[in-house]
């Protein structure tokens, strides 16, 4: 129940924050949303390390660990309090408008779900996280069982995917603000797909690190534009709805990915293919996604909407 409660809170915060950023910076959506995502992933890297250090120094005192986590959460809540003071003078009018908007909420969801451009972006997002969820899980098995790397190096390889995204997303987001969203998404699908095709055929540590890094760069390129493109495709009043819609599709893809890849791995082991079929399929999935998006005739703007 605690995990569900925490996940529900996160699901509320992230789409709303992305929508607020998209509305505040209409001409720099790609860059600013990417900065937000990078900050999120940076904390995901730092937090386990700090948590592990705290457990080490306190003889596995989980009570103190979660007390520290709670303090951090409460601190972030205090930081957000100034947002409650915005537009105080129009609270009564805003309350009436909010009531009307709540009545139109389901209509907004239908509009977003019927927007072919948003659905296409959702397809790209789901495909990317379908592959990412699988790579994050099965790359560990490949590196430890087949390549025979130790746990530390394997962990560093997995972390490199996220680390590259932290630095690359803001830069790719700025690029998408200038050249449009389609190019980073299409190129990113190709760049992230090709290394996975070659990954199961190499055992050298540095070659594998290069391939994993290239995959992380392509993954970051796509994600730097998907949320920004979604906000370009819908009216301003539906930006928050569209962000939640895209994030839901993303979570579905990330959840289904390891399950489907696990079934594929089980089938391929019977023929002695081990992880080869899994990574080949994941790579081809990203290449096909890029091709489908490039050929799509949806109402996708070439330039970001100001």
C-alpha positions as CSV (number, residue, x, y, z in Angstrom):
1,X,0.0,0.0,0.0
2,X,2.9,2.4,0.8
3,X,4.4,1.7,-2.6
4,X,1.1,2.2,-4.4
5,X,0.6,5.5,-2.5
6,X,4.1,6.7,-3.4
7,X,3.7,5.7,-7.1
8,X,0.4,7.5,-7.2
9,X,1.9,10.7,-5.9
10,X,4.7,10.5,-8.5
11,X,2.2,9.9,-11.2
12,X,0.4,13.1,-10.2
13,X,3.6,15.2,-9.9
14,X,5.5,14.4,-13.1
15,X,2.9,15.1,-15.8
16,X,1.8,18.3,-14.1
17,X,5.4,19.5,-13.7
18,X,6.0,18.8,-17.4
19,X,2.9,20.6,-18.4
20,X,3.8,23.6,-16.3
21,X,7.2,23.8,-17.9
22,X,5.7,23.5,-21.4
23,X,3.3,26.4,-20.7
24,X,6.0,28.6,-19.1
25,X,8.5,28.1,-21.9
26,X,6.6,27.7,-25.2
27,X,9.6,28.4,-27.3
28,X,12.1,26.2,-25.3
29,X,9.9,23.3,-24.4
30,X,12.3,20.6,-25.6
31,X,15.3,22.1,-23.6
32,X,13.4,22.9,-20.4
33,X,11.5,19.6,-20.2
34,X,14.7,17.7,-20.9
35,X,16.4,19.6,-18.1
36,X,13.6,18.5,-15.7
37,X,14.0,14.9,-16.9
38,X,17.8,15.1,-16.4
39,X,17.4,16.4,-12.9
40,X,15.0,13.5,-12.2
41,X,17.4,10.9,-13.5
42,X,20.4,12.5,-11.7
43,X,18.6,12.0,-8.4
44,X,17.8,8.4,-9.4
45,X,21.5,7.8,-9.7
46,X,22.6,9.7,-6.6
47,X,19.8,8.4,-4.2
48,X,20.8,4.6,-4.2
49,X,24.4,5.5,-3.6
50,X,23.6,7.9,-0.7
51,X,21.1,5.4,0.7
52,X,23.6,2.6,0.6
53,X,26.2,4.8,2.3
54,X,23.7,5.6,5.0
55,X,22.9,2.0,5.6
56,X,26.7,1.1,5.7
57,X,27.4,3.8,8.3
58,X,24.4,3.0,10.5
59,X,24.6,-0.9,10.4
60,X,21.6,-1.3,8.1
61,X,19.3,1.1,10.0
62,X,16.4,1.2,7.6
63,X,14.4,3.3,10.0
64,X,16.9,6.1,9.8
65,X,17.2,5.7,6.0
66,X,13.5,6.2,5.5
67,X,13.4,9.0,8.0
68,X,16.0,10.8,5.8
69,X,13.9,10.0,2.7
70,X,10.9,11.5,4.4
71,X,12.8,14.7,5.4
72,X,13.8,15.1,1.8
73,X,10.2,14.7,0.6
74,X,8.9,17.1,3.1
75,X,11.6,19.6,2.2
76,X,10.5,19.4,-1.5
77,X,6.9,19.9,-0.4
78,X,7.9,23.1,1.5
79,X,9.7,24.4,-1.6
80,X,6.5,24.1,-3.6
81,X,4.4,26.2,-1.2
82,X,5.0,29.5,-3.0
83,X,3.1,28.0,-5.9
84,X,-0.1,28.0,-3.8
85,X,0.1,31.8,-3.5
86,X,-0.2,32.4,-7.2
87,X,-3.3,34.1,-8.4
88,X,-4.8,34.4,-4.9
89,X,-7.1,37.3,-5.9
90,X,-9.0,35.2,-8.4
91,X,-9.5,32.0,-6.3
92,X,-13.4,32.3,-6.3
93,X,-13.5,32.7,-10.0
94,X,-10.9,30.0,-10.6
95,X,-12.9,27.6,-8.4
96,X,-16.0,28.0,-10.6
97,X,-13.9,27.5,-13.7
98,X,-12.3,24.4,-12.2
99,X,-15.7,22.9,-11.5
100,X,-16.6,23.5,-15.2
101,X,-13.3,22.0,-16.3
102,X,-13.8,18.9,-14.1
103,X,-17.0,18.3,-16.0
104,X,-15.1,18.5,-19.3
105,X,-12.2,16.3,-18.1
106,X,-13.4,13.1,-19.8
107,X,-14.0,15.1,-22.9
108,X,-10.4,16.2,-22.8
109,X,-9.2,12.7,-22.5
110,X,-11.2,11.7,-25.5
111,X,-9.7,14.5,-27.5
112,X,-6.2,13.6,-26.6
113,X,-6.8,9.9,-27.3
114,X,-8.3,10.7,-30.7
115,X,-5.4,13.0,-31.8
116,X,-3.4,10.9,-34.3
117,X,-0.3,12.9,-33.7
118,X,-0.4,12.3,-29.9
119,X,-1.1,8.6,-30.6
120,X,2.0,8.4,-32.9
121,X,4.2,10.1,-30.3
122,X,2.8,7.7,-27.7
123,X,3.7,4.8,-30.0
124,X,7.3,6.0,-30.2
125,X,7.4,6.6,-26.4
126,X,6.0,3.1,-25.7
127,X,8.5,1.5,-28.1
128,X,11.4,3.3,-26.6
129,X,10.5,2.3,-23.1
130,X,9.6,-1.2,-24.2
131,X,13.1,-1.6,-25.4
132,X,14.7,0.3,-22.4
133,X,12.9,-1.8,-19.9
134,X,14.2,-4.9,-21.6
135,X,17.7,-3.7,-22.1
136,X,18.0,-2.5,-18.5
137,X,17.0,-6.0,-17.3
138,X,18.5,-8.4,-19.8
139,X,21.8,-6.6,-20.4
140,X,22.7,-7.5,-16.8
141,X,22.2,-11.2,-17.6
142,X,24.1,-10.9,-20.8
143,X,27.1,-9.1,-19.3
144,X,27.4,-11.4,-16.3
145,X,26.5,-14.8,-17.8
146,X,27.9,-14.5,-21.3
147,X,30.7,-11.8,-21.1
148,X,31.6,-12.8,-17.5
149,X,31.9,-9.2,-16.2
150,X,31.8,-8.6,-12.5
151,X,28.9,-6.9,-10.8
152,X,30.7,-3.5,-10.5
153,X,31.5,-3.2,-14.2
154,X,28.1,-4.4,-15.1
155,X,26.5,-1.8,-12.9
156,X,28.6,0.9,-14.4
157,X,27.6,-0.2,-17.9
158,X,23.9,0.1,-16.9
159,X,24.4,3.4,-15.2
160,X,26.2,4.8,-18.3
161,X,22.9,4.7,-20.2
162,X,21.2,6.9,-17.7
163,X,24.3,9.1,-17.2
164,X,24.6,9.9,-20.9
165,X,20.9,10.8,-20.9
166,X,21.4,13.3,-18.1
167,X,23.9,15.3,-20.1
168,X,22.6,14.7,-23.6
169,X,18.9,15.4,-23.1
170,X,19.1,19.2,-22.5
171,X,21.4,19.5,-25.5
172,X,19.1,17.4,-27.7
173,X,16.1,19.3,-26.4
174,X,17.7,22.6,-27.4
175,X,18.3,21.1,-30.8
176,X,14.7,20.0,-31.2
177,X,13.6,23.6,-30.3
178,X,15.6,24.8,-33.2
179,X,15.2,22.2,-36.0
180,X,11.9,20.7,-35.0
181,X,10.9,17.5,-33.2
182,X,10.8,15.0,-36.0
183,X,14.5,14.9,-36.8
184,X,15.7,14.1,-33.3
185,X,13.0,11.4,-32.9
186,X,13.7,9.7,-36.2
187,X,17.5,9.9,-35.9
188,X,17.3,8.9,-32.2
189,X,15.3,5.7,-33.1
190,X,18.0,4.7,-35.7
191,X,20.9,5.6,-33.4
192,X,19.5,3.7,-30.5
193,X,18.5,0.7,-32.6
194,X,21.7,0.0,-34.5
195,X,23.9,-0.7,-31.5
196,X,21.5,-3.3,-30.2
197,X,21.8,-5.3,-33.4
198,X,25.6,-5.6,-32.9
199,X,25.7,-5.9,-29.1
200,X,25.2,-9.8,-28.8
201,X,28.1,-10.4,-31.2
202,X,30.8,-8.7,-29.1
203,X,32.6,-9.6,-25.9
204,X,35.2,-6.8,-25.6
205,X,34.5,-4.5,-22.7
206,X,35.3,-1.3,-24.5
207,X,33.3,-2.2,-27.6
208,X,30.3,-3.0,-25.4
209,X,30.7,0.2,-23.5
210,X,30.7,2.1,-26.8
211,X,27.6,0.3,-28.1
212,X,25.7,0.9,-24.8
213,X,26.7,4.6,-24.8
214,X,25.5,5.1,-28.4
215,X,22.2,3.4,-27.4
216,X,21.9,5.8,-24.5
217,X,22.6,8.8,-26.7
218,X,19.9,7.7,-29.2
219,X,17.4,7.0,-26.4
220,X,18.1,10.5,-25.0
221,X,17.6,12.1,-28.4
222,X,14.1,10.6,-28.8
223,X,13.0,11.5,-25.2
224,X,14.2,15.0,-25.6
225,X,11.5,15.6,-28.1
226,X,8.5,13.4,-27.4
227,X,7.0,15.3,-24.5
228,X,7.7,18.7,-26.2
229,X,6.1,17.5,-29.4
230,X,3.0,16.3,-27.5
231,X,2.6,19.8,-26.0
232,X,2.9,21.2,-29.5
233,X,0.1,19.0,-30.8
234,X,-2.7,19.9,-28.4
235,X,-4.4,23.1,-27.2
236,X,-2.9,24.7,-24.1
237,X,-5.8,23.5,-21.9
238,X,-5.0,19.9,-22.8
239,X,-1.2,20.0,-22.2
240,X,-1.5,18.4,-18.8
241,X,-3.9,15.8,-20.0
242,X,-1.6,14.9,-22.9
243,X,1.4,14.6,-20.6
244,X,-0.4,12.2,-18.4
245,X,-1.6,10.2,-21.4
246,X,1.9,9.9,-22.8
247,X,3.4,8.9,-19.4
248,X,0.8,6.2,-19.0
249,X,1.6,4.7,-22.4
250,X,5.3,4.9,-21.5
251,X,4.7,3.0,-18.3
252,X,2.8,0.3,-20.2
253,X,5.7,-0.1,-22.6
254,X,8.3,-0.3,-19.9
255,X,6.2,-2.9,-18.0
256,X,5.4,-5.1,-21.0
257,X,9.0,-5.0,-22.4
258,X,10.8,-7.3,-19.9
259,X,7.8,-9.7,-19.9
260,X,7.8,-10.1,-23.7
261,X,11.5,-10.2,-23.9
262,X,11.6,-12.8,-21.2
263,X,9.3,-15.1,-23.2
264,X,11.4,-14.5,-26.2
265,X,14.6,-15.4,-24.3
266,X,13.0,-18.6,-23.0
267,X,12.1,-19.6,-26.5
268,X,15.5,-18.7,-28.0
269,X,17.4,-20.7,-25.3
270,X,15.8,-23.9,-26.6
271,X,17.6,-23.2,-29.9
272,X,20.9,-22.2,-28.3
273,X,20.5,-18.5,-29.4
274,X,20.8,-17.2,-25.8
275,X,20.5,-13.4,-25.8
276,X,21.0,-12.9,-29.5
277,X,17.4,-13.1,-30.6
278,X,16.3,-10.7,-27.8
279,X,18.7,-7.9,-28.7
280,X,18.2,-8.3,-32.4
281,X,14.4,-8.0,-31.9
282,X,14.8,-5.0,-29.7
283,X,17.1,-3.3,-32.2
284,X,14.7,-4.0,-35.1
285,X,11.8,-2.7,-33.0
286,X,13.4,0.7,-32.7
287,X,14.4,0.9,-36.4
288,X,10.8,0.0,-37.3
289,X,9.4,2.6,-34.9
290,X,11.6,5.3,-36.5
291,X,10.5,4.2,-40.0
292,X,6.8,4.2,-39.0
293,X,7.1,7.6,-37.4
294,X,9.0,9.0,-40.4
295,X,6.3,7.8,-42.8
296,X,3.3,8.8,-40.7
297,X,0.9,11.3,-42.1
298,X,-0.2,12.7,-38.8
299,X,-0.6,16.4,-38.1
300,X,2.9,16.7,-36.7
301,X,4.5,20.2,-37.0
302,X,7.9,20.5,-38.4
303,X,8.7,23.4,-36.2
304,X,8.0,23.9,-32.4
305,X,4.9,25.9,-31.7
306,X,5.7,29.2,-30.0
